[in-house]
Amino acid sequence: MIELIDPISKQRLEESPEGLRNENGIVVYPLINGAYRVAASDNYTSNFGLEWNTFQKTQIDKFSGNTVSEERLFAQTNWQKNGLEGETILEVGSGAGRFSQIMLDHTKATLYSVDYSEAVEANYRNNGPHERFKLFQASIYELPFKQASFDRVICLGVLQHTPDFKASVKALVEMVKPGGELVIDFYPIRNVFTKVHGKYLLRPILKRVNHHRLMSLIRNNIDFLISIYTFNRRIGLGVFNRFVPICEIERTLPKGMTPEQLKEWIILDTFDMFSPEYDQPQRLSTVAKWVKEFGMADVDASWVTYHGKLEAPTVRGRKV
Ligand SMILES: C[S@@+](CC[C@H](N)C(=O)[O-])C[C@H]1O[C@@H](n2cnc3c(N)ncnc32)[C@H](O)[C@@H]1O
């Protein structure tokens, strides 16, 4: 069992059907729609609340019919399928729960999933209730758990969207118990051209557009954008697609989807590209250095390949 701690008062918390109670029996963080609400929703992740509640099922293997999340998770972690009995995993930034589903369905561990946004509602609808699953709306910087508690801590696709990447890595390392494991991935800085991209040119404007309006703008123009993207590739000018305001299709999306599914993923990923408050890629080597600095050994930083040619820059380590 993981000891629950109020990140503000540092008092011990107990679970109850109404919420998390402090030592005086008062519910300090209510349980609403399946998640303990340690944080309020009016924070910088409201775009993700909209994104994952709109595209609740899109990327969840058990609904999409593909196995891309399963392939990615096991390629990045090297965990044994159907293993980890009796262990605890902390997942930070769970979104709609694509990886929560895989950890619940393909390991025997107990999963504590955290997200700062209302995405926790989508995750609960996708994966709850479940006897090995606990869900918290909380920030990576104010986690309601005793430090050094978890056998494994995992954080996929999140760190670049936090305001202080290095402080976020530190917060994750602090949650791993001695001998336990950390697995993280993030947007990489590949070279000096990483930020010479339509995404980084337009984000300062588009991230300020009302999120519902931005979603409609993308939906209303997506067919046109896809046709430009496809045309550029057909005539050998795919290199210019980095300036077309649409997500990368070949290098990031799974194969074998129906045209409707593909369009849905493209709208999701394009919204995900422009709407976040923060988008701060990092070098693999820098993150590996931080992970060591915060007390991890056996650090491995590598590009993990999964689902054919998809790649994820991944850092793993063991807590000393
Ligand atoms: C791009 S989504 C990735 C979701 C999921 N891991 C996936 O791969 O589908 C990033 C998630 O990180 C969450 N997030 C951002 N800042 C956070 C913070 N400070 N604490 C916890 N979660 C955070 C967002 O709310 C969002 O759901």
The ligand as a MOL file (V3000), in Angstrom:
LIG
                    3D

  0  0  0     0  0            999 V3000
M  V30 BEGIN CTAB
M  V30 COUNTS 27 29 0 0 0
M  V30 BEGIN ATOM
M  V30 1 C 0.3270 14.8550 -24.3670 0
M  V30 2 S -0.5800 14.3580 -22.9600 0 CHG=1
M  V30 3 C -0.0110 12.6780 -22.7680 0
M  V30 4 C -1.0200 11.8040 -22.0840 0
M  V30 5 C -0.6380 10.3140 -22.0210 0
M  V30 6 N 0.5690 10.0810 -21.2730 0
M  V30 7 C -0.4910 9.7800 -23.4200 0
M  V30 8 O 0.6360 9.5500 -23.8620 0
M  V30 9 O -1.5250 9.6050 -24.0770 0 CHG=-1
M  V30 10 C 0.2200 15.1860 -21.6350 0
M  V30 11 C -0.5370 15.0470 -20.3070 0
M  V30 12 O 0.2730 15.5920 -19.2610 0
M  V30 13 C -0.5790 16.2210 -18.3320 0
M  V30 14 N 0.1890 17.1870 -17.5480 0
M  V30 15 C 0.7460 18.3490 -17.9560 0
M  V30 16 N 1.3140 19.0010 -16.9150 0
M  V30 17 C 1.1400 18.2040 -15.8300 0
M  V30 18 C 1.4910 18.3190 -14.4500 0
M  V30 19 N 2.1130 19.3960 -13.9730 0
M  V30 20 N 1.1670 17.3120 -13.6200 0
M  V30 21 C 0.5130 16.2110 -14.0780 0
M  V30 22 N 0.1190 16.0560 -15.3650 0
M  V30 23 C 0.4310 17.0390 -16.2270 0
M  V30 24 C -1.6450 16.8660 -19.2090 0
M  V30 25 O -2.8130 17.1910 -18.5040 0
M  V30 26 C -1.8380 15.8140 -20.2930 0
M  V30 27 O -2.9240 14.9530 -20.0390 0
M  V30 END ATOM
M  V30 BEGIN BOND
M  V30 1 1 1 2
M  V30 2 1 2 3
M  V30 3 1 2 10
M  V30 4 1 3 4
M  V30 5 1 4 5
M  V30 6 1 5 6
M  V30 7 1 5 7
M  V30 8 2 7 8
M  V30 9 1 7 9
M  V30 10 1 10 11
M  V30 11 1 11 12
M  V30 12 1 11 26
M  V30 13 1 12 13
M  V30 14 1 13 14
M  V30 15 1 13 24
M  V30 16 1 14 15
M  V30 17 1 14 23
M  V30 18 2 15 16
M  V30 19 1 16 17
M  V30 20 1 17 18
M  V30 21 2 17 23
M  V30 22 1 18 19
M  V30 23 2 18 20
M  V30 24 1 20 21
M  V30 25 2 21 22
M  V30 26 1 22 23
M  V30 27 1 24 25
M  V30 28 1 24 26
M  V30 29 1 26 27
M  V30 END BOND
M  V30 END CTAB
M  END
